[in-house]
Amino acid sequence: MRKYYLLAFVTFVFVLLTACQTAVSVSPVPPTLAAATTPTVAATAVPATATTEPTNAPPTATPPPSPTATPAPLTVGFDTAVPAELKTAVETAVQAVPEQLALAETDADLVLKAQAEAPIAEWIFAVAAPFPTFADDISLAEVQEAWRNGALLLTPEMDAVLRGWWGDPATAATMVAPESLIDTLWQTQTAYDDPVLTIVPFEQLTPRLKVLAVDGNSPISVNYDQASYGLKLSLGWAGEETAVAQMQPLWPEPLTNRHDELLTHLTMTGPSGLSRAVADRMEKYGYQYPGEEIAPIMQAADIAHMSHENAFAPDCPDPTPTGGTTFCAQPKTIQLMTWLGVDVVELTGNHLNDWGRQNLLYTLDLYDEVGMATYGGGRNLEEAQQPLLIEHNGNKIAFVGCNEAGPWGVWAQEDQPGAMPCGDYSFSIAQIQELAAQGYVVVGSIQFIEHFQYDVFQPQRDAFMGFANAGASIVHGAHGHHPMGFAFSGDRFVHYGTGNTFADQMFSLGTRQMFVDTYVIYDGRLIGTDLWTGMIEDYARPRKMTEEERIQLLQSVFDGSDFSLGE
């Protein structure tokens, strides 16, 4: 897709420049870009009364007209601040019209360089560290100080850009080959609270990097503000005023490497049950009460996911704060889900059929009625096996899911509703491989057997990594009533367990801690994950963690993850 935008830009410039050669009065053509024309001399009228005297003088030979001089093409050069992709695009446009423009290594008429006035391009960069990093934010002043002091790991191209943008540093940065950058960052950083930083163009972000907001503004955030972002490089033409004026109309809007129309933000949550104490609090304080603090995250997402483990039932009794483990939800409580903007409901939960299979059928009809899509379960086995396919902003996203934990009565049968059984995983793995080959960003969910701990048992690791190795970009553990660690398979991201979302399990710190994961998909691939961390209060509602609580949770899950810094 990025190639499409650059191709469109080159085509646009070519059309404008070649149009300058046509003598059509549309808009004034810059004189040095237009083909030269021979001046026309107007004839002088002879008065009617004048007479012409005959002469015997021999006729004077008329000299041949002087050849019209062709103006030399404007020459174009580049400062070191120009990113390689932008330079290539401009070079291609220049080479398309050799009569008008030419490339020059030195003494160019026009030089593309870093400058804020009349920019033709705004290139977005991100400051990042290895994913297991506590820090969430950094000031622009701190980033520039790290540059001056040689505290960044950079590719040679990025080093050249920063030299043209911020000037030469007092101490040179450590140079790393592009293909080695991510591994070197992870090998160099040895502690979660001491990030090793790099700067990369936005489109080069990968899930193994954590993007740090710059003065509270992150380019992967749904609330990103480009106008005030500190790592936005504005580039424009420098040169003789007339030449600059002639080139400026060719870029009516600045080029960029970050396009909102190629972005999708997907939020994913852990297990929820709108019953028992959660339903009791909704009855007392209103249906928005459990979700008030996570609502801004879910409502802002392009696609909001929720794993609701209970069926809605018309005969579900009034809630009580305590009770057994056979669950249902009153239909009116779906108001919480609609208010949160839930788009996708995962149906891999253990308790879908607690109140009878007929109520799961009722629930599926209710989801259809309010416009919520489902996956990981269905009205029968064939429906439960179907992936959910969504296209948003050019991104093709496929959701698949299955239930490993059981019990047997929750699994869909040939003619009975329920969750998709995992079996030996071969069906889901083949499905993931096929969808990934078709260009989908695949989200794979597994309802695994519960483990109330941060680290992962080998059987769960095998199942989740099987999905990742098959091609799932995101592998999601929605079963986890206790948050669990992370893993990577290349650029594929695994979260073994997010912890509860709406649940009344306040018997331990782990069952109160929780994540909302926001996945950032750009131009057909996962480029990053933003972690919102919460603490469940009042047996019903997650609130945003304090900084101390957040670090405590991240320390625990990073320690329980399938990776190590410094290696």
ROLOMAR-761522 format. One record per residue (C-alpha): residue number from 1; x, z, y. Coordinates in nm, 2 decimals, m for minus. Layout:
<pts>
PT, NUM, X, Z, Y
...
</pts>
This chain:
<pts>
PT, 1, 0.00, 0.00, 0.00
PT, 2, 0.28, 0.07, 0.24
PT, 3, 0.41, m0.28, 0.18
PT, 4, 0.07, m0.40, 0.27
PT, 5, 0.09, m0.23, 0.61
PT, 6, 0.44, m0.37, 0.68
PT, 7, 0.33, m0.72, 0.57
PT, 8, 0.03, m0.70, 0.80
PT, 9, 0.26, m0.60, 1.09
PT, 10, 0.50, m0.89, 1.02
PT, 11, 0.22, m1.13, 1.00
PT, 12, 0.08, m1.00, 1.33
PT, 13, 0.41, m1.03, 1.51
PT, 14, 0.47, m1.38, 1.37
PT, 15, 0.12, m1.50, 1.49
PT, 16, 0.18, m1.36, 1.83
PT, 17, 0.53, m1.51, 1.87
PT, 18, 0.43, m1.85, 1.74
PT, 19, 0.13, m1.85, 1.96
PT, 20, 0.37, m1.82, 2.26
PT, 21, 0.48, m2.18, 2.19
PT, 22, 0.13, m2.33, 2.24
PT, 23, 0.02, m2.43, 2.59
PT, 24, m0.32, m2.27, 2.57
PT, 25, m0.43, m2.06, 2.86
PT, 26, m0.53, m1.74, 2.68
PT, 27, m0.30, m1.48, 2.83
PT, 28, 0.03, m1.51, 3.02
PT, 29, 0.32, m1.60, 2.79
PT, 30, 0.65, m1.42, 2.86
PT, 31, 0.88, m1.69, 3.01
PT, 32, 1.18, m1.62, 2.78
PT, 33, 0.97, m1.63, 2.47
PT, 34, 0.77, m1.95, 2.56
PT, 35, 0.91, m2.30, 2.51
PT, 36, 1.05, m2.45, 2.83
PT, 37, 0.84, m2.71, 3.01
PT, 38, 0.95, m2.99, 3.25
PT, 39, 0.83, m2.92, 3.61
PT, 40, 0.56, m3.16, 3.74
PT, 41, 0.63, m3.31, 4.09
PT, 42, 0.31, m3.37, 4.28
PT, 43, 0.27, m3.72, 4.44
PT, 44, 0.24, m3.74, 4.82
PT, 45, m0.06, m3.93, 4.95
PT, 46, 0.02, m4.23, 5.18
PT, 47, m0.19, m4.25, 5.50
PT, 48, m0.44, m4.54, 5.49
PT, 49, m0.31, m4.68, 5.82
PT, 50, 0.05, m4.71, 5.71
PT, 51, 0.20, m5.05, 5.63
PT, 52, 0.50, m5.13, 5.41
PT, 53, 0.77, m5.34, 5.57
PT, 54, 0.93, m5.60, 5.33
PT, 55, 1.30, m5.55, 5.26
PT, 56, 1.56, m5.77, 5.11
PT, 57, 1.77, m5.47, 5.00
PT, 58, 1.84, m5.47, 4.62
PT, 59, 1.64, m5.21, 4.43
PT, 60, 1.81, m4.87, 4.38
PT, 61, 1.86, m4.77, 4.02
PT, 62, 1.66, m4.46, 3.92
PT, 63, 1.88, m4.20, 3.75
PT, 64, 1.76, m4.08, 3.40
PT, 65, 1.59, m3.74, 3.40
PT, 66, 1.81, m3.44, 3.33
PT, 67, 1.75, m3.28, 2.99
PT, 68, 1.54, m2.96, 3.00
PT, 69, 1.74, m2.65, 2.92
PT, 70, 1.61, m2.44, 2.62
PT, 71, 1.63, m2.07, 2.69
PT, 72, 1.84, m1.87, 2.45
PT, 73, 1.64, m1.64, 2.22
PT, 74, 1.63, m1.27, 2.30
PT, 75, 1.87, m1.07, 2.09
PT, 76, 1.75, m0.76, 1.90
PT, 77, 1.95, m0.46, 1.78
PT, 78, 1.89, m0.12, 1.63
PT, 79, 2.00, 0.23, 1.70
PT, 80, 2.10, 0.45, 1.40
PT, 81, 1.78, 0.65, 1.45
PT, 82, 1.57, 0.36, 1.32
PT, 83, 1.45, 0.44, 0.96
PT, 84, 1.54, 0.18, 0.71
PT, 85, 1.19, 0.07, 0.63
PT, 86, 1.10, 0.02, 0.99
PT, 87, 1.43, m0.17, 1.05
PT, 88, 1.35, m0.40, 0.76
PT, 89, 1.00, m0.48, 0.89
PT, 90, 1.13, m0.56, 1.24
PT, 91, 1.41, m0.77, 1.11
PT, 92, 1.16, m0.97, 0.90
PT, 93, 0.95, m1.03, 1.21
PT, 94, 1.25, m1.14, 1.42
PT, 95, 1.38, m1.38, 1.15
PT, 96, 1.03, m1.55, 1.13
PT, 97, 1.08, m1.69, 1.49
PT, 98, 1.44, m1.79, 1.53
PT, 99, 1.36, m1.99, 1.85
PT, 100, 1.23, m1.68, 2.02
PT, 101, 1.43, m1.39, 1.87
PT, 102, 1.76, m1.33, 1.71
PT, 103, 1.94, m1.03, 1.55
PT, 104, 2.26, m0.90, 1.71
PT, 105, 2.50, m0.63, 1.59
PT, 106, 2.62, m0.55, 1.94
PT, 107, 2.53, m0.62, 2.31
PT, 108, 2.17, m0.70, 2.22
PT, 109, 1.91, m0.77, 2.49
PT, 110, 1.68, m0.52, 2.33
PT, 111, 1.76, m0.22, 2.12
PT, 112, 1.51, m0.02, 1.91
PT, 113, 1.59, 0.35, 1.96
PT, 114, 1.45, 0.70, 1.97
PT, 115, 1.24, 0.74, 2.29
PT, 116, 0.90, 0.88, 2.37
PT, 117, 0.80, 0.63, 2.63
PT, 118, 0.59, 0.32, 2.52
PT, 119, 0.67, 0.37, 2.15
PT, 120, 0.62, 0.09, 1.90
PT, 121, 0.66, 0.33, 1.61
PT, 122, 0.60, 0.70, 1.53
PT, 123, 0.78, 0.80, 1.21
PT, 124, 0.68, 1.12, 1.04
PT, 125, 0.93, 1.34, 0.87
PT, 126, 0.90, 1.67, 0.67
PT, 127, 1.12, 1.97, 0.64
PT, 128, 1.12, 2.08, 0.28
PT, 129, 1.28, 2.31, 0.02
PT, 130, 1.24, 2.35, m0.36
PT, 131, 0.89, 2.43, m0.46
PT, 132, 0.96, 2.79, m0.56
PT, 133, 1.01, 2.91, m0.20
PT, 134, 0.84, 3.20, m0.02
PT, 135, 0.87, 3.05, 0.33
PT, 136, 0.57, 2.86, 0.46
PT, 137, 0.67, 2.79, 0.82
PT, 138, 0.97, 2.72, 1.03
PT, 139, 1.01, 2.65, 1.40
PT, 140, 1.14, 2.32, 1.53
PT, 141, 1.42, 2.52, 1.71
PT, 142, 1.53, 2.66, 1.37
PT, 143, 1.53, 2.31, 1.21
PT, 144, 1.75, 2.18, 1.49
PT, 145, 1.98, 2.47, 1.47
PT, 146, 2.02, 2.41, 1.09
PT, 147, 2.11, 2.05, 1.18
PT, 148, 2.37, 2.15, 1.44
PT, 149, 2.53, 2.40, 1.20
PT, 150, 2.54, 2.17, 0.90
PT, 151, 2.29, 2.38, 0.70
PT, 152, 2.09, 2.08, 0.57
PT, 153, 2.12, 1.87, 0.26
PT, 154, 2.05, 1.51, 0.36
PT, 155, 2.08, 1.16, 0.24
PT, 156, 2.31, 0.94, 0.43
PT, 157, 2.02, 0.75, 0.58
PT, 158, 1.85, 1.07, 0.70
PT, 159, 2.18, 1.18, 0.85
PT, 160, 2.21, 0.86, 1.05
PT, 161, 1.85, 0.90, 1.17
PT, 162, 1.91, 1.25, 1.30
PT, 163, 2.23, 1.15, 1.47
PT, 164, 2.05, 0.89, 1.66
PT, 165, 1.76, 1.13, 1.73
PT, 166, 1.93, 1.46, 1.80
PT, 167, 2.29, 1.37, 1.85
PT, 168, 2.60, 1.45, 1.64
PT, 169, 2.60, 1.80, 1.49
PT, 170, 2.87, 2.06, 1.54
PT, 171, 2.92, 2.07, 1.16
PT, 172, 2.83, 1.78, 0.94
PT, 173, 2.54, 1.82, 0.69
PT, 174, 2.60, 1.80, 0.32
PT, 175, 2.55, 1.44, 0.20
PT, 176, 2.36, 1.38, m0.12
PT, 177, 2.27, 1.05, m0.28
PT, 178, 1.89, 0.98, m0.26
PT, 179, 1.84, 0.99, m0.64
PT, 180, 2.02, 1.33, m0.66
PT, 181, 1.86, 1.50, m0.36
PT, 182, 1.58, 1.70, m0.54
PT, 183, 1.80, 1.82, m0.83
PT, 184, 2.08, 1.92, m0.58
PT, 185, 1.83, 2.12, m0.37
PT, 186, 1.72, 2.31, m0.68
PT, 187, 2.07, 2.37, m0.80
PT, 188, 2.19, 2.49, m0.46
PT, 189, 1.90, 2.73, m0.39
PT, 190, 1.94, 3.05, m0.59
PT, 191, 1.67, 3.28, m0.44
PT, 192, 1.30, 3.23, m0.35
PT, 193, 1.36, 3.39, m0.01
PT, 194, 1.66, 3.19, 0.09
PT, 195, 1.54, 2.82, 0.11
PT, 196, 1.78, 2.53, 0.10
PT, 197, 1.64, 2.28, 0.34
PT, 198, 1.62, 1.91, 0.37
PT, 199, 1.44, 1.66, 0.59
PT, 200, 1.27, 1.35, 0.43
PT, 201, 1.04, 1.07, 0.55
PT, 202, 0.68, 1.16, 0.48
PT, 203, 0.63, 0.89, 0.22
PT, 204, 0.93, 1.02, 0.02
PT, 205, 0.77, 1.37, m0.05
PT, 206, 0.74, 1.47, m0.42
PT, 207, 0.56, 1.76, m0.59
PT, 208, 0.89, 1.94, m0.66
PT, 209, 0.94, 1.99, m0.29
PT, 210, 0.76, 2.25, m0.08
PT, 211, 0.67, 2.13, 0.27
PT, 212, 0.73, 2.38, 0.54
PT, 213, 0.49, 2.37, 0.84
PT, 214, 0.68, 2.32, 1.17
PT, 215, 0.55, 2.57, 1.42
PT, 216, 0.23, 2.60, 1.21
PT, 217, 0.17, 2.22, 1.18
PT, 218, 0.22, 2.06, 0.84
PT, 219, 0.20, 1.68, 0.77
PT, 220, 0.04, 1.74, 0.43
PT, 221, m0.23, 1.97, 0.57
PT, 222, m0.58, 1.86, 0.62
PT, 223, m0.55, 2.01, 0.97
PT, 224, m0.24, 1.82, 1.06
PT, 225, m0.21, 1.74, 1.43
PT, 226, 0.02, 1.44, 1.48
PT, 227, 0.02, 1.46, 1.86
PT, 228, 0.19, 1.80, 1.86
PT, 229, 0.40, 1.77, 1.55
PT, 230, 0.77, 1.85, 1.60
PT, 231, 0.92, 1.61, 1.34
PT, 232, 0.76, 1.30, 1.48
PT, 233, 1.02, 1.04, 1.58
PT, 234, 0.90, 0.80, 1.85
PT, 235, 1.09, 0.47, 1.87
PT, 236, 1.07, 0.20, 2.14
PT, 237, 1.26, m0.08, 2.30
PT, 238, 1.54, m0.02, 2.55
PT, 239, 1.69, m0.30, 2.76
PT, 240, 1.63, m0.51, 3.07
PT, 241, 1.29, m0.43, 3.21
PT, 242, 1.15, m0.78, 3.19
PT, 243, 1.26, m0.82, 2.82
PT, 244, 1.10, m0.49, 2.73
PT, 245, 0.78, m0.59, 2.90
PT, 246, 0.78, m0.92, 2.70
PT, 247, 0.82, m0.74, 2.37
PT, 248, 0.58, m0.45, 2.42
PT, 249, 0.25, m0.64, 2.38
PT, 250, 0.35, m0.73, 2.02
PT, 251, 0.29, m0.37, 1.92
PT, 252, m0.06, m0.28, 2.05
PT, 253, m0.06, 0.04, 1.83
PT, 254, 0.25, 0.23, 1.71
PT, 255, 0.36, 0.16, 1.35
PT, 256, 0.38, 0.47, 1.13
PT, 257, 0.47, 0.58, 0.77
PT, 258, 0.18, 0.82, 0.75
PT, 259, m0.17, 0.67, 0.73
PT, 260, m0.47, 0.90, 0.72
PT, 261, m0.67, 0.63, 0.54
PT, 262, m0.43, 0.66, 0.24
PT, 263, m0.46, 1.04, 0.21
PT, 264, m0.68, 1.24, m0.02
PT, 265, m0.69, 1.63, m0.03
PT, 266, m0.82, 1.77, m0.35
PT, 267, m0.89, 2.15, m0.38
PT, 268, m0.90, 2.31, m0.73
PT, 269, m1.02, 2.66, m0.81
PT, 270, m1.03, 2.89, m1.11
PT, 271, m1.31, 3.03, m1.32
PT, 272, m1.63, 3.14, m1.14
PT, 273, m1.95, 3.29, m1.26
PT, 274, m2.24, 3.34, m1.02
PT, 275, m2.38, 3.64, m1.21
PT, 276, m2.34, 4.01, m1.26
PT, 277, m2.18, 4.18, m0.95
PT, 278, m2.11, 3.85, m0.78
PT, 279, m2.48, 3.76, m0.79
PT, 280, m2.57, 4.12, m0.69
PT, 281, m2.36, 4.09, m0.37
PT, 282, m2.51, 3.76, m0.29
PT, 283, m2.86, 3.91, m0.32
PT, 284, m2.76, 4.19, m0.09
PT, 285, m2.55, 4.01, 0.17
PT, 286, m2.64, 3.64, 0.15
PT, 287, m2.54, 3.35, m0.05
PT, 288, m2.23, 3.27, 0.16
PT, 289, m2.09, 3.62, 0.13
PT, 290, m1.85, 3.55, m0.17
PT, 291, m1.70, 3.24, m0.02
PT, 292, m1.66, 3.32, 0.35
PT, 293, m1.28, 3.32, 0.35
PT, 294, m1.22, 3.03, 0.12
PT, 295, m1.49, 2.81, 0.28
PT, 296, m1.26, 2.65, 0.54
PT, 297, m1.03, 2.54, 0.26
PT, 298, m1.29, 2.39, 0.04
PT, 299, m1.51, 2.24, 0.32
PT, 300, m1.21, 2.06, 0.47
PT, 301, m1.11, 1.90, 0.14
PT, 302, m1.20, 1.54, 0.06
PT, 303, m1.28, 1.65, m0.30
PT, 304, m1.37, 2.01, m0.37
PT, 305, m1.36, 2.13, m0.73
PT, 306, m1.51, 2.44, m0.89
PT, 307, m1.51, 2.55, m1.25
PT, 308, m1.85, 2.72, m1.29
PT, 309, m1.87, 2.88, m1.63
PT, 310, m2.24, 2.98, m1.64
PT, 311, m2.56, 2.78, m1.68
PT, 312, m2.84, 2.81, m1.43
PT, 313, m3.16, 2.92, m1.59
PT, 314, m3.51, 2.95, m1.44
PT, 315, m3.57, 3.27, m1.64
PT, 316, m3.23, 3.43, m1.55
PT, 317, m3.31, 3.80, m1.46
PT, 318, m3.23, 3.96, m1.13
PT, 319, m2.86, 4.05, m1.12
PT, 320, m2.72, 4.39, m1.18
PT, 321, m2.36, 4.50, m1.09
PT, 322, m2.28, 4.57, m1.45
PT, 323, m2.38, 4.42, m1.78
PT, 324, m2.26, 4.25, m2.09
PT, 325, m2.08, 3.92, m2.14
PT, 326, m2.38, 3.69, m2.20
PT, 327, m2.42, 3.51, m1.86
PT, 328, m2.67, 3.30, m1.67
PT, 329, m2.71, 3.22, m1.30
PT, 330, m3.03, 3.21, m1.10
PT, 331, m3.09, 2.86, m0.97
PT, 332, m3.10, 2.97, m0.61
PT, 333, m2.74, 3.08, m0.62
PT, 334, m2.63, 2.72, m0.62
PT, 335, m2.66, 2.75, m0.25
PT, 336, m2.31, 2.90, m0.24
PT, 337, m2.17, 2.59, m0.41
PT, 338, m2.36, 2.34, m0.18
PT, 339, m2.25, 2.54, 0.13
PT, 340, m1.88, 2.53, 0.01
PT, 341, m1.91, 2.16, m0.02
PT, 342, m1.84, 2.14, m0.40
PT, 343, m1.81, 1.78, m0.51
PT, 344, m1.69, 1.82, m0.87
PT, 345, m1.79, 2.08, m1.12
PT, 346, m1.57, 2.14, m1.43
PT, 347, m1.77, 2.21, m1.75
PT, 348, m1.50, 2.34, m1.98
PT, 349, m1.60, 2.71, m1.95
PT, 350, m1.67, 2.94, m2.24
PT, 351, m2.01, 3.06, m2.13
PT, 352, m2.20, 2.74, m2.06
PT, 353, m2.44, 2.79, m2.35
PT, 354, m2.48, 3.17, m2.33
PT, 355, m2.84, 3.13, m2.22
PT, 356, m2.93, 2.85, m2.46
PT, 357, m2.83, 2.49, m2.47
PT, 358, m3.16, 2.39, m2.30
PT, 359, m3.05, 2.57, m1.99
PT, 360, m2.72, 2.37, m1.98
PT, 361, m2.94, 2.05, m1.98
PT, 362, m3.14, 2.21, m1.69
PT, 363, m2.80, 2.28, m1.51
PT, 364, m2.68, 1.93, m1.55
PT, 365, m3.00, 1.80, m1.40
PT, 366, m2.96, 2.04, m1.11
PT, 367, m2.60, 1.92, m1.04
PT, 368, m2.73, 1.57, m1.04
PT, 369, m3.00, 1.67, m0.79
PT, 370, m2.76, 1.82, m0.54
PT, 371, m2.50, 1.54, m0.58
PT, 372, m2.23, 1.72, m0.77
PT, 373, m2.03, 1.52, m1.03
PT, 374, m1.92, 1.68, m1.35
PT, 375, m1.65, 1.64, m1.62
PT, 376, m1.52, 1.82, m1.93
PT, 377, m1.87, 1.86, m2.07
PT, 378, m2.21, 1.69, m2.09
PT, 379, m2.55, 1.64, m2.25
PT, 380, m2.39, 1.54, m2.58
PT, 381, m2.04, 1.48, m2.72
PT, 382, m2.02, 1.12, m2.60
PT, 383, m2.11, 1.22, m2.24
PT, 384, m1.87, 1.51, m2.26
PT, 385, m1.58, 1.27, m2.35
PT, 386, m1.63, 1.05, m2.05
PT, 387, m1.38, 1.09, m1.76
PT, 388, m1.50, 1.14, m1.41
PT, 389, m1.36, 0.85, m1.19
PT, 390, m1.35, 0.88, m0.82
PT, 391, m1.20, 0.64, m0.56
PT, 392, m1.12, 0.78, m0.21
PT, 393, m0.91, 0.62, 0.06
PT, 394, m0.77, 0.37, m0.19
PT, 395, m0.67, 0.65, m0.43
PT, 396, m0.81, 0.63, m0.79
PT, 397, m0.85, 0.97, m0.93
PT, 398, m0.96, 1.05, m1.29
PT, 399, m1.07, 1.39, m1.42
PT, 400, m1.06, 1.48, m1.79
PT, 401, m1.11, 1.82, m1.95
PT, 402, m1.16, 2.00, m2.27
PT, 403, m1.21, 2.35, m2.42
PT, 404, m0.96, 2.49, m2.66
PT, 405, m1.08, 2.85, m2.66
PT, 406, m1.43, 2.81, m2.79
PT, 407, m1.65, 2.97, m2.92
PT, 408, m1.79, 2.71, m3.15
PT, 409, m2.13, 2.74, m2.99
PT, 410, m2.01, 2.62, m2.65
PT, 411, m1.87, 2.28, m2.78
PT, 412, m2.08, 1.97, m2.73
PT, 413, m2.22, 1.82, m3.05
PT, 414, m2.33, 1.46, m3.12
PT, 415, m2.68, 1.54, m2.99
PT, 416, m2.63, 1.88, m2.82
PT, 417, m2.49, 1.97, m2.48
PT, 418, m2.17, 2.16, m2.43
PT, 419, m1.80, 2.16, m2.34
PT, 420, m1.57, 1.89, m2.46
PT, 421, m1.38, 2.03, m2.76
PT, 422, m1.00, 1.98, m2.74
PT, 423, m0.95, 1.94, m3.12
PT, 424, m0.60, 1.83, m3.18
PT, 425, m0.58, 1.69, m2.82
PT, 426, m0.52, 1.34, m2.95
PT, 427, m0.84, 1.20, m2.79
PT, 428, m0.76, 1.34, m2.45
PT, 429, m0.40, 1.24, m2.46
PT, 430, m0.49, 0.88, m2.55
PT, 431, m0.74, 0.88, m2.27
PT, 432, m0.49, 1.01, m2.02
PT, 433, m0.24, 0.75, m2.12
PT, 434, m0.49, 0.47, m2.07
PT, 435, m0.61, 0.60, m1.73
PT, 436, m0.26, 0.65, m1.60
PT, 437, m0.17, 0.29, m1.71
PT, 438, m0.47, 0.17, m1.50
PT, 439, m0.33, 0.33, m1.19
PT, 440, m0.53, 0.66, m1.18
PT, 441, m0.40, 0.99, m1.06
PT, 442, m0.51, 1.18, m1.36
PT, 443, m0.63, 1.55, m1.34
PT, 444, m0.63, 1.71, m1.68
PT, 445, m0.81, 2.05, m1.73
PT, 446, m0.78, 2.28, m2.03
PT, 447, m0.99, 2.58, m2.10
PT, 448, m0.73, 2.77, m2.30
PT, 449, m0.73, 3.11, m2.48
PT, 450, m0.70, 3.40, m2.23
PT, 451, m0.37, 3.57, m2.16
PT, 452, m0.37, 3.84, m1.89
PT, 453, m0.01, 3.78, m1.78
PT, 454, 0.19, 3.56, m1.55
PT, 455, 0.41, 3.39, m1.81
PT, 456, 0.29, 3.15, m2.07
PT, 457, 0.28, 3.16, m2.45
PT, 458, 0.43, 2.86, m2.63
PT, 459, 0.10, 2.71, m2.77
PT, 460, m0.04, 2.69, m2.41
PT, 461, 0.29, 2.54, m2.29
PT, 462, 0.27, 2.28, m2.56
PT, 463, m0.09, 2.18, m2.48
PT, 464, m0.04, 2.16, m2.10
PT, 465, 0.29, 1.98, m2.12
PT, 466, 0.13, 1.74, m2.37
PT, 467, m0.12, 1.64, m2.10
PT, 468, 0.16, 1.61, m1.84
PT, 469, 0.39, 1.40, m2.06
PT, 470, 0.10, 1.17, m2.14
PT, 471, 0.07, 1.09, m1.77
PT, 472, m0.15, 1.35, m1.61
PT, 473, m0.03, 1.40, m1.25
PT, 474, m0.21, 1.74, m1.23
PT, 475, m0.26, 1.97, m1.53
PT, 476, m0.50, 2.25, m1.44
PT, 477, m0.57, 2.58, m1.61
PT, 478, m0.91, 2.67, m1.49
PT, 479, m0.96, 2.93, m1.77
PT, 480, m0.72, 3.19, m1.62
PT, 481, m0.88, 3.51, m1.51
PT, 482, m0.52, 3.61, m1.43
PT, 483, m0.28, 3.38, m1.23
PT, 484, m0.01, 3.22, m1.43
PT, 485, 0.31, 3.02, m1.36
PT, 486, 0.39, 2.65, m1.29
PT, 487, 0.59, 2.37, m1.45
PT, 488, 0.69, 2.01, m1.39
PT, 489, 0.73, 1.71, m1.60
PT, 490, 0.91, 1.47, m1.37
PT, 491, 0.68, 1.45, m1.07
PT, 492, 0.38, 1.58, m1.26
PT, 493, 0.26, 1.92, m1.17
PT, 494, 0.13, 2.19, m1.41
PT, 495, m0.04, 2.51, m1.31
PT, 496, m0.11, 2.72, m1.62
PT, 497, m0.37, 2.94, m1.45
PT, 498, m0.51, 2.98, m1.10
PT, 499, m0.68, 3.32, m1.15
PT, 500, m1.04, 3.40, m1.08
PT, 501, m1.23, 3.25, m0.79
PT, 502, m1.58, 3.43, m0.79
PT, 503, m1.56, 3.71, m1.05
PT, 504, m1.61, 4.08, m1.06
PT, 505, m1.30, 4.16, m1.27
PT, 506, m1.13, 4.42, m1.05
PT, 507, m0.98, 4.63, m1.32
PT, 508, m0.62, 4.51, m1.25
PT, 509, m0.40, 4.36, m0.98
PT, 510, m0.36, 4.04, m1.18
PT, 511, m0.74, 3.98, m1.22
PT, 512, m0.78, 4.03, m0.84
PT, 513, m0.50, 3.79, m0.74
PT, 514, m0.60, 3.42, m0.72
PT, 515, m0.50, 3.07, m0.60
PT, 516, m0.68, 2.78, m0.44
PT, 517, m0.46, 2.48, m0.50
PT, 518, m0.49, 2.19, m0.26
PT, 519, m0.33, 1.87, m0.40
PT, 520, m0.21, 1.60, m0.16
PT, 521, m0.25, 1.25, m0.29
PT, 522, m0.10, 0.96, m0.09
PT, 523, m0.10, 0.59, m0.16
PT, 524, m0.18, 0.64, m0.52
PT, 525, 0.04, 0.93, m0.62
PT, 526, 0.06, 1.31, m0.59
PT, 527, 0.31, 1.40, m0.32
PT, 528, 0.26, 1.78, m0.29
PT, 529, 0.07, 2.10, m0.34
PT, 530, m0.04, 2.36, m0.09
PT, 531, m0.12, 2.71, m0.23
PT, 532, m0.38, 2.93, m0.07
PT, 533, m0.35, 3.29, m0.21
PT, 534, m0.63, 3.54, m0.21
PT, 535, m0.72, 3.89, m0.33
PT, 536, m1.07, 3.96, m0.47
PT, 537, m1.26, 4.24, m0.29
PT, 538, m1.59, 4.41, m0.35
PT, 539, m1.62, 4.26, m0.70
PT, 540, m1.72, 3.93, m0.55
PT, 541, m1.52, 3.77, m0.27
PT, 542, m1.16, 3.65, m0.23
PT, 543, m0.99, 3.73, 0.10
PT, 544, m0.66, 3.58, 0.23
PT, 545, m0.36, 3.78, 0.12
PT, 546, m0.13, 3.96, 0.35
PT, 547, 0.22, 3.83, 0.37
PT, 548, 0.34, 4.12, 0.15
PT, 549, 0.07, 4.05, m0.11
PT, 550, 0.15, 3.68, m0.11
PT, 551, 0.52, 3.73, m0.17
PT, 552, 0.44, 3.97, m0.45
PT, 553, 0.22, 3.72, m0.62
PT, 554, 0.46, 3.43, m0.57
PT, 555, 0.75, 3.64, m0.71
PT, 556, 0.55, 3.71, m1.02
PT, 557, 0.43, 3.36, m1.09
PT, 558, 0.76, 3.20, m1.01
PT, 559, 0.93, 3.44, m1.25
PT, 560, 0.67, 3.34, m1.51
PT, 561, 0.72, 2.97, m1.46
PT, 562, 0.89, 2.71, m1.67
PT, 563, 1.18, 2.65, m1.42
PT, 564, 1.48, 2.82, m1.28
PT, 565, 1.66, 2.78, m0.95
PT, 566, 2.04, 2.74, m0.94
PT, 567, 2.04, 2.52, m1.25
</pts>
